Amino acid sequence: MLHGGPGPPDYLGDVAPMVADLAPVYRYDQRGTGRSPWRGRHSLARHVDDLAELLDAWDVPEAVLIGHSYGTDLASRFCLRHSDRVAAMLLMCGPYVGDWRTGYRAERDRRMSAAQRERLRELAELPRRTEEQEVELLTLTWFTDHAGPDHGWRWAAHGARRRRPVNWVMNGELGGEGRADPLDERLADLRACLPARTELLGGADDPRPVSALESLALRLDLPLTRIEGAGHEPWLEQHDTVRAHLRRFVQGSVGAQGAVTGSPAHQVSAASPTTSTPSPRRSRG
């Protein structure tokens, strides 16, 4: 399972148990987040290499990739380089192609009050932020991701304290590289190397326009499932629906491939280039 961002540590601990009884589940903190320290420059190629090295360390020659948000971009770029190692791929809430940011910003602003928009701008422009200011910034940034504003604020505030610290340098470097080398221009190659079992899933009430996922589904000739009443983290608002979808996907992928092997569920830290990959540790996911 590949978490999004880029910048926060792994947050898919609520998703992994949905399928952990069906197949081994692996999660990790991406380089520079959580327990994966890193002070060098971030690159998409380095993060793709990290995933390949972790699969080697886990002795998993072929894996089912489940990516969320930026994790879908990482999964797609991994598939472009290592298609022989991808048994199946489920892309949740991404990757987004085309001019999706314009629609996203407009919808995000619509869901915020004028005072909230102004406060978010003020916090973002601060050269340094206190702990409480960082939490406030992240809460304002994330609460519009959910379909319901009230529980969306509670979830965002909770996540703002747990998904810390956010590596803003990593976010900027990988974001800039992604804009310079957009997946939009590599979709023909991606379509040619996708595993037979690849699907898209998105929240119908995600502020990021579902039309961007619809366009991607057409260009890649993939099925797209829209989860009604759900935003950018659909498992929070429609837990049972997402759980059923993930279980169907994993059961079909494992049954069809018969190639997903490994130990029970683990969460690890990604290694830096100068260290060996650490041993996995057990987690509930």
SEGU-264981 format. One record per residue (C-alpha): residue in one letter; residue number from 1; x, y, z. Coordinates in pm, 1 decimal, m for minus. Each point is the difference from the previous one (the first is absolute). Layout:
<nodes>
resn; resi; east; north; up
A; NUM; X; Y; Z
...
</nodes>
This chain:
<nodes>
resn; resi; east; north; up
M; 1; 0.0; 0.0; 0.0
L; 2; 142.7; 334.1; m111.2
H; 3; m102.5; 305.8; 198.3
G; 4; m49.9; 343.5; m147.1
G; 5; 139.0; 344.2; 56.4
P; 6; 271.3; 34.4; m86.7
G; 7; 130.6; 97.9; 341.1
P; 8; m202.1; m159.8; 281.0
P; 9; 87.8; m341.9; 143.6
D; 10; m204.5; m311.3; m68.9
Y; 11; m364.5; 37.1; 104.5
L; 12; m158.1; m313.2; m148.2
G; 13; m24.4; m184.5; 330.4
D; 14; m380.2; 17.6; m21.2
V; 15; m4.2; m146.2; m351.4
A; 16; 243.6; m290.2; 35.4
P; 17; m217.0; m207.3; 240.1
M; 18; m273.9; m9.1; m263.6
V; 19; 199.7; m256.3; m198.0
A; 20; 271.2; m120.3; 240.4
D; 21; m169.3; m339.8; 38.7
L; 22; 7.1; m56.0; m377.3
A; 23; 367.4; 57.2; m78.2
P; 24; 317.3; 140.9; 155.8
V; 25; m25.7; 379.9; 22.4
Y; 26; 305.6; 226.3; m0.3
R; 27; 13.3; 371.4; 82.7
Y; 28; 290.6; 234.2; 44.2
D; 29; 87.6; 360.3; 77.8
Q; 30; 129.9; 152.0; m320.7
R; 31; 352.6; 138.3; 2.3
G; 32; 21.1; 312.2; 211.9
T; 33; m323.2; m66.2; 192.0
G; 34; m85.3; m169.7; 328.7
R; 35; 282.6; m232.6; 99.3
S; 36; 173.5; 23.0; m339.7
P; 37; 257.1; 279.8; 41.4
W; 38; 155.5; 164.0; m305.0
R; 39; 177.1; 332.1; m51.9
G; 40; 89.5; m27.3; m368.0
R; 41; m194.3; 118.2; m301.4
H; 42; m319.9; m185.4; m75.9
S; 43; m72.4; m136.4; m345.8
L; 44; m275.1; m214.1; m144.1
A; 45; 260.4; m246.1; m127.8
R; 46; 144.3; m39.3; 350.4
H; 47; m343.1; m70.5; 145.1
V; 48; m71.6; m255.2; m272.7
D; 49; 333.1; m166.2; 79.9
D; 50; m92.3; m5.2; 369.6
L; 51; m310.2; m204.9; m74.2
A; 52; 197.0; m245.6; m212.5
E; 53; 261.9; m39.4; 274.1
L; 54; m265.3; m53.8; 265.5
L; 55; m168.6; m270.2; m207.4
D; 56; 340.3; m167.9; m30.5
A; 57; 50.1; 22.0; 376.2
W; 58; m344.7; m150.7; 59.1
D; 59; 74.2; m272.8; m257.5
V; 60; m308.5; 99.8; m199.5
P; 61; 74.5; m38.9; m372.6
E; 62; m348.0; 114.9; m104.9
A; 63; m249.4; 211.3; 194.4
V; 64; m351.0; 139.0; m14.8
L; 65; 40.7; 377.0; 30.7
I; 66; m270.5; 204.8; 172.8
G; 67; 81.8; 369.7; m18.9
H; 68; m185.8; 298.5; 141.2
S; 69; 25.2; 358.5; m129.6
Y; 70; 370.6; 66.2; m74.1
G; 71; 50.6; m372.9; 62.4
T; 72; m184.0; m62.1; m329.2
D; 73; 258.3; 210.6; m180.8
L; 74; 279.6; m195.3; 169.0
A; 75; m166.9; m330.9; m89.3
S; 76; m39.4; 108.9; m362.3
R; 77; 362.3; 108.0; m29.7
F; 78; 111.7; m324.4; 162.7
C; 79; m205.1; m191.3; m255.7
L; 80; 166.9; 189.9; m284.5
R; 81; 341.4; m116.9; 125.1
H; 82; m85.0; m340.8; 150.2
S; 83; m316.2; m128.7; m163.2
D; 84; 118.4; m358.3; 50.5
R; 85; m28.1; 51.9; 375.5
V; 86; m359.6; 126.8; 2.6
A; 87; m259.1; m278.8; 22.0
A; 88; m294.3; 241.8; 22.0
M; 89; m56.9; 365.2; 81.9
L; 90; m282.3; 187.9; 172.9
L; 91; 26.9; 377.7; m27.8
M; 92; m206.7; 187.5; 261.5
C; 93; m68.9; 369.3; m52.6
G; 94; 259.6; 56.7; m267.2
P; 95; 206.9; 44.9; m197.8
Y; 96; m154.5; 319.1; m132.7
V; 97; 82.3; 116.1; m351.3
G; 98; m72.8; 309.8; m202.7
D; 99; m81.1; 338.4; 153.7
W; 100; m165.4; m146.3; 310.0
R; 101; 153.1; 249.7; 241.3
T; 102; m219.3; 287.6; m121.5
G; 103; m319.4; m187.6; 80.6
Y; 104; 143.6; m128.0; 326.8
R; 105; 97.1; 345.1; 124.9
A; 106; m337.3; 143.6; m94.2
E; 107; m190.5; m275.3; 182.1
R; 108; 229.4; 16.3; 302.6
D; 109; m56.2; 376.0; 22.8
R; 110; m375.1; m49.5; m34.0
R; 111; 3.0; m232.5; 301.7
M; 112; 187.2; 256.4; 213.1
S; 113; m116.9; 326.0; 148.2
A; 114; 174.6; 324.1; m93.0
A; 115; 154.9; 10.2; 347.9
Q; 116; 132.1; m356.2; m37.6
R; 117; 150.7; 78.3; m339.4
E; 118; 171.8; 307.9; 138.8
R; 119; 130.4; m184.6; 303.7
L; 120; 137.1; m281.6; m217.6
R; 121; 181.4; 254.8; m213.7
E; 122; 148.4; 169.2; 307.0
L; 123; 125.5; m326.5; 146.2
A; 124; 146.1; m119.4; m330.3
E; 125; 201.9; 321.7; m35.1
L; 126; 160.4; m19.3; 345.0
P; 127; 376.5; m69.7; m24.2
R; 128; m28.4; m213.3; 315.5
R; 129; m299.8; m148.0; 175.2
T; 130; m56.0; m113.4; 355.2
E; 131; m135.1; m348.0; 67.8
E; 132; m352.6; 132.9; 40.9
Q; 133; 25.7; 210.7; m314.8
E; 134; 115.1; m304.0; m196.6
V; 135; m295.3; m201.1; 128.5
E; 136; m234.4; 285.0; m91.9
L; 137; 151.1; 25.6; m348.6
L; 138; m40.8; m371.9; m66.2
T; 139; m354.4; m4.9; 137.0
L; 140; m101.0; 286.4; m228.3
T; 141; 176.1; m168.7; m291.7
W; 142; m159.9; m340.7; 49.6
F; 143; m353.1; 52.4; 132.6
T; 144; m142.5; 76.8; m344.9
D; 145; 115.7; m341.4; m122.7
H; 146; m304.5; m160.4; 162.0
A; 147; m361.5; m5.5; m114.4
G; 148; m142.3; 117.0; 334.2
P; 149; 140.5; 324.8; 144.5
D; 150; m61.7; m81.4; 367.9
H; 151; 158.6; m342.3; 17.0
G; 152; 248.4; 115.9; m263.7
W; 153; 132.7; 260.0; 243.8
R; 154; 30.1; m259.2; 278.3
W; 155; 184.7; m246.2; m222.7
A; 156; 230.0; 270.2; m135.5
A; 157; 83.1; 125.7; 349.1
H; 158; 71.5; m355.5; 113.5
G; 159; 219.0; m66.3; m303.1
A; 160; 181.7; 331.0; 43.8
R; 161; 129.2; m120.9; 336.7
R; 162; 73.9; m360.7; m99.1
R; 163; 149.6; 35.8; m348.8
R; 164; 298.5; 194.7; 113.6
P; 165; 234.2; 146.2; m72.5
V; 166; m72.6; 82.8; m363.8
N; 167; 319.0; 18.0; m205.4
W; 168; m69.8; 316.4; m198.3
V; 169; 338.8; m15.9; m176.2
M; 170; m86.5; m346.4; m131.5
N; 171; m343.8; 123.9; m101.4
G; 172; 148.2; 287.4; m198.5
E; 173; 273.5; m200.4; m169.6
L; 174; m217.7; m291.8; m107.4
G; 175; m285.5; 230.8; m93.7
G; 176; 228.1; 206.8; m219.1
E; 177; 145.9; m306.6; m168.1
G; 178; m348.0; m138.0; m59.6
R; 179; m105.3; 321.8; m172.9
A; 180; 317.6; m3.7; m212.2
D; 181; m52.5; m367.2; m94.3
P; 182; m378.8; m45.7; 11.0
L; 183; m159.3; m341.3; m28.8
D; 184; m230.2; 156.1; m259.9
E; 185; 279.0; m31.0; m254.8
R; 186; 71.4; m365.1; 81.3
L; 187; m348.0; m147.9; m2.6
A; 188; 52.3; m191.7; m324.1
D; 189; 301.4; m175.3; 152.3
L; 190; m187.2; m57.7; 324.8
R; 191; m298.2; m151.9; m177.7
A; 192; 232.9; m239.7; m182.7
C; 193; 157.2; m131.1; 320.2
L; 194; m295.4; m7.9; 241.2
P; 195; m83.2; m336.9; 153.0
A; 196; m322.0; m155.4; m126.5
R; 197; m164.7; 68.1; 334.6
T; 198; 16.0; 375.5; 51.5
E; 199; m282.5; 215.1; 133.6
L; 200; m71.4; 356.7; 104.7
L; 201; m203.3; 102.1; 304.1
G; 202; m102.1; 350.8; 102.0
G; 203; m224.9; 183.7; 240.5
A; 204; m287.4; 166.6; m183.8
D; 205; 22.7; 298.6; 239.3
D; 206; 376.7; 44.5; m15.5
P; 207; 71.5; 368.9; m72.9
R; 208; 243.7; m123.5; m262.3
P; 209; m222.4; m34.9; m306.3
V; 210; m118.4; m353.5; m65.2
S; 211; m4.7; 100.1; m367.2
A; 212; 380.8; m19.0; 7.6
L; 213; m22.6; m364.2; 109.9
E; 214; m263.9; m64.3; m265.1
S; 215; 236.1; 139.3; m263.6
L; 216; 281.4; m219.3; 128.7
A; 217; m223.9; m307.2; 0.1
L; 218; m85.0; 61.4; m365.8
R; 219; 360.8; 56.8; m102.4
L; 220; 123.5; m309.9; 181.2
D; 221; m311.4; m208.3; m75.0
L; 222; m53.6; m77.5; 368.8
P; 223; m310.4; m48.1; 214.9
L; 224; m73.7; 285.1; 240.5
T; 225; m208.0; m42.9; 315.3
R; 226; m149.3; 316.0; 152.6
I; 227; m76.7; m20.6; 371.7
E; 228; m304.4; 215.1; 67.9
G; 229; 0.0; 209.3; 317.6
A; 230; 377.1; m16.3; 32.1
G; 231; 285.7; 241.1; m52.2
H; 232; 374.7; m39.3; m37.8
E; 233; 27.4; m263.5; 273.9
P; 234; m304.8; m208.7; m88.4
W; 235; 63.2; m267.4; 263.2
L; 236; m80.3; 253.8; 272.5
E; 237; m345.3; 93.1; m127.9
Q; 238; m100.0; m324.5; m173.8
H; 239; 199.5; m260.8; 191.3
D; 240; m209.2; m306.8; m84.8
T; 241; m23.6; 84.5; m370.4
V; 242; 373.9; 53.8; m32.5
R; 243; 74.8; m310.5; 204.1
A; 244; m219.1; m215.0; m226.4
H; 245; 165.3; 147.7; m308.9
L; 246; 353.2; m56.9; 127.6
R; 247; m77.6; m355.4; 107.7
R; 248; m148.5; m84.3; m338.8
F; 249; 301.1; 150.2; m174.9
V; 250; 261.0; m174.8; 215.5
Q; 251; m179.7; m335.6; m7.4
G; 252; m21.7; 17.4; m378.5
S; 253; 360.1; 110.5; m36.1
V; 254; 146.0; m263.2; 229.7
G; 255; m221.2; m270.2; m146.3
A; 256; 85.5; 93.5; m357.1
Q; 257; 374.1; 45.0; 50.8
G; 258; 81.6; m247.8; 274.6
A; 259; 321.1; 197.0; 34.5
V; 260; m39.4; 218.0; 305.4
T; 261; 230.0; m138.6; 265.6
G; 262; 164.5; 115.3; 318.1
S; 263; m41.5; 28.6; 374.5
P; 264; m297.5; 139.2; 189.5
A; 265; m68.3; 371.1; 5.3
H; 266; 289.8; 234.8; 70.6
Q; 267; 82.7; 366.4; 13.1
V; 268; 359.7; 108.7; m49.7
S; 269; 213.9; 302.6; m65.4
A; 270; 153.9; 41.5; m343.7
A; 271; 379.6; m14.8; 5.3
S; 272; 233.7; 275.6; m106.1
P; 273; 249.7; m85.3; m276.1
T; 274; 281.0; m40.5; 252.7
T; 275; m176.9; m247.3; 224.8
S; 276; m148.1; m342.6; m39.6
T; 277; m376.2; m39.7; 0.0
P; 278; m117.5; m42.9; 359.8
S; 279; m181.6; m309.8; 106.7
P; 280; m378.5; 31.5; m19.4
R; 281; m191.5; 45.4; 322.9
R; 282; m340.8; m144.6; 60.3
S; 283; m299.0; 231.0; 3.0
R; 284; m373.7; m41.6; 19.1
G; 285; m17.2; 84.5; m372.2
</nodes>
